[in-house]
Amino acid sequence: QVRLVESGGGSVQPGGSLRLSCTAPAAVFAQFDMNWYRQAPGKERELVATSARFTEEAQYADSVKGRFIISRDNAKFTVHLQMGSLKPEDTAVYYCNARLVHTWVQEYWGEGTLVTVSS
């Protein structure tokens, strides 16, 4: 069974920073796109950031561009999400996702980590 292990959530004041981390099995980390999603209370899950496999090209939701950075630590099979200038509307459960598109979609999810932005 494939496990994605997340860490780094917590509470922070508006304007603060947090870094989320997600460790995957080596084969998954190397061959899959690695993504961060979030789900706020009462809202649908949304894609926040993507790190493409091989190229590590990053893409971001408009709502986090310029504030969040996704990166890979290839030696530790870990993807990070550095979050800065946090806003109350960033409050959500953040999920790590690994996805590989064949003619079908193969993907794995972490259990989620809560980020709360509040004064």
Secondary structure, DSSP 8 states (H G I E B T S, - for coil): ----EEE--EEE-TT--EEEEEE--HHHHHHSEEEEEEE-TTS--EEEEEE-TTT--EEE-TTTTTTEEEEEETTTTEEEEEE-S--GGG-EEEEEEEEEESSSEEEEE---EEEEE--
